[in-house]
Amino acid sequence: MKKSKGLRKKSRRLLKRKPRERGKTGLTSMLREYKAGDKVLVRLNPSIQKGMPHNRFHGKVGIIGTRRGRSYLVTVTQGKATKQIIARPEHLEPFKG
C-alpha cells in the first residue's frame, strides 16, 4: 500500500491528548480573546480540525498580529525564517514565561 502523505502524517503521538485532557473541550479555550502583540503558545487540539495550523508549529511561541474572522494571524519564528499562520483560538494558549 502506498504511504500516506497527508497533513497529519507522523503525528500519532503529537496529536494525542493525555488521559485527563480527554473529553469535550471547554468553552474558555474557544471564547478567549487576544490582542495584537500578545504572545501565544501554539498547542494543537486534535478534537477540533477547523482552523488547525500545520503540525510543525505545535509547541512554538508566536505573536498575535491581526484577527481574521474567528481566527488570528500569528507570526512564528522557525529557525531564521518568520512564518505567518492562521489559527483559531482553540489551538492557541496564552504564553506564560
JOSULRA-V173081 format. One record per backbone hydrogen bond with DSSP energy under -1.0 kcal/mol. NH is the residue of the N-H (numbers start at 1). CO is the residue of the C=O. If there is no record, write none. Layout:
nh/co
NH/CO
NH/CO
//
This chain:
nh/co
9/6
15/11
21/18
31/27
37/64
38/35
40/62
41/93
42/60
43/91
48/45
52/49
57/54
58/55
59/42
60/57
62/40
63/75
64/38
65/73
68/71
71/68
72/87
73/66
74/85
75/63
76/83
78/81
81/78
83/76
85/74
87/72
88/51
91/88
92/89
93/41
95/39
//
